Amino acid sequence: MMIGMDVVSFRVDKELREKMRSLPYINWSSVFREAVAKKILEEESKRRRLDSNALSEAVEITERIRRTSPGWDSTEEIRKWREERK
């Protein structure tokens, strides 16, 4: 038994199970571990690309819509709202 390993179970249909049994020399646990690890890497890579793309798009949109508002001072506005809370 390997130390530090959790047990995960899943179901396969009878036909697939019979085919697995016909190949007893294959370490199916290892095959499944490798498949799961590969899928996790694919999904993490996708997520990083999506996060990066979303961030880039958000920056572009922000830059496009950013404009100055003459006569409006953000510091004064913040102070006004803080005073109203008191």
Helices and strands as residue ranges (DSSP letters): H 14-21, H 28-65, H 74-85
